[in-house]
Amino acid sequence: MVIRQRNLQSSEVYFAEFYDVPKTLLNWFDAIAYENNCYIEKKEWKSKYNSYVIYDYEPFCSDGFEINIVLSSNSLNNVGFVKYLYTKKLKTINFFNKCMDV
């Protein structure tokens, strides 16, 4: 995840890029972004096998694609909080998966 900043007509806009978002978290991610006054600038499905195949919509068969999301907000705190929630969610899912393997 990368956070960057762009100045548009004297108002700052902050961006965060999320790579390889699990498909099961898309609805959760949309809800969290909306709750924290963030806008999803771009959501793309990129093929894991052919780097030139990129869709801006969910393909019919989305297996074999990684989902990349670009999030923006006028507040760095909002973008940072969504990033924090996302990393915590991934850590929790990984923890529960490890517990199930035992």
C-alpha positions as CSV (number, residue, x, y, z in Angstrom):
1,M,0.0,0.0,0.0
2,V,1.3,3.4,-1.0
3,I,0.0,6.7,0.2
4,R,0.7,9.7,-2.0
5,Q,-0.5,13.3,-2.2
6,R,-1.7,15.5,-5.0
7,N,-2.6,19.2,-4.8
8,L,-5.7,20.0,-6.9
9,Q,-6.6,23.7,-7.1
10,S,-5.4,24.5,-3.6
11,S,-7.1,21.5,-2.0
12,E,-5.0,18.5,-1.1
13,V,-6.1,15.0,-2.1
14,Y,-4.5,12.0,-0.6
15,F,-4.4,8.6,-2.4
16,A,-3.8,5.1,-1.1
17,E,-3.2,2.1,-3.4
18,F,-4.2,-1.4,-2.3
19,Y,-2.9,-4.4,-4.2
20,D,-4.2,-7.9,-4.5
21,V,-7.4,-7.3,-2.4
22,P,-9.2,-10.5,-1.7
23,K,-12.5,-10.8,-3.5
24,T,-14.3,-11.7,-0.3
25,L,-13.4,-8.3,1.2
26,L,-14.7,-6.1,-1.7
27,N,-18.1,-5.3,-0.1
28,W,-16.5,-4.7,3.3
29,F,-13.9,-2.4,1.6
30,D,-16.6,-0.4,-0.2
31,A,-18.5,0.1,3.0
32,I,-15.5,1.1,5.0
33,A,-14.4,3.6,2.4
34,Y,-17.9,5.2,2.3
35,E,-18.1,5.4,6.1
36,N,-14.7,7.2,6.2
37,N,-15.5,9.8,3.5
38,C,-13.2,8.2,1.0
39,Y,-13.8,7.7,-2.7
40,I,-12.7,4.7,-4.7
41,E,-10.9,6.3,-7.7
42,K,-10.2,3.1,-9.5
43,K,-10.9,-0.6,-9.0
44,E,-9.2,-2.9,-11.5
45,W,-8.9,-6.6,-12.1
46,K,-5.5,-7.5,-13.4
47,S,-4.7,-10.9,-14.7
48,K,-2.1,-12.9,-12.8
49,Y,-1.0,-14.6,-16.0
50,N,-1.0,-11.9,-18.7
51,S,0.1,-8.5,-17.5
52,Y,-1.6,-6.7,-20.4
53,V,-5.1,-7.9,-19.4
54,I,-6.7,-5.3,-17.1
55,Y,-10.4,-4.8,-16.6
56,D,-12.1,-1.9,-14.8
57,Y,-15.1,-4.2,-14.1
58,E,-15.4,-7.6,-12.6
59,P,-14.9,-10.2,-15.3
60,F,-17.3,-13.1,-15.8
61,C,-14.8,-15.5,-14.3
62,S,-12.6,-13.6,-11.8
63,D,-10.4,-16.5,-10.8
64,G,-6.8,-15.8,-11.8
65,F,-7.2,-12.0,-11.3
66,E,-5.8,-9.8,-8.6
67,I,-7.9,-6.8,-7.6
68,N,-6.2,-3.4,-7.2
69,I,-7.9,-0.4,-5.6
70,V,-7.0,3.3,-5.5
71,L,-8.7,5.2,-2.7
72,S,-8.7,9.0,-2.3
73,S,-9.8,11.5,0.3
74,N,-9.3,15.1,1.3
75,S,-8.0,14.0,4.7
76,L,-4.8,12.0,5.2
77,N,-6.3,10.7,8.5
78,N,-9.3,9.1,6.7
79,V,-7.0,7.4,4.2
80,G,-4.6,6.3,6.9
81,F,-7.5,4.9,9.0
82,V,-8.9,2.8,6.1
83,K,-5.4,1.5,5.5
84,Y,-5.1,0.6,9.2
85,L,-8.5,-1.2,9.2
86,Y,-7.6,-3.1,6.1
87,T,-4.3,-4.3,7.5
88,K,-5.9,-5.3,10.8
89,K,-8.6,-7.2,8.9
90,L,-6.0,-9.1,6.8
91,K,-4.0,-10.0,10.0
92,T,-7.2,-11.2,11.7
93,I,-8.1,-13.4,8.7
94,N,-4.6,-14.8,8.6
95,F,-4.7,-15.5,12.3
96,F,-8.0,-17.4,12.1
97,N,-6.7,-19.4,9.0
98,K,-3.7,-20.5,11.0
99,C,-5.9,-21.5,13.9
100,M,-8.0,-23.7,11.6
101,D,-4.8,-25.4,10.3
102,V,-3.8,-26.5,13.7
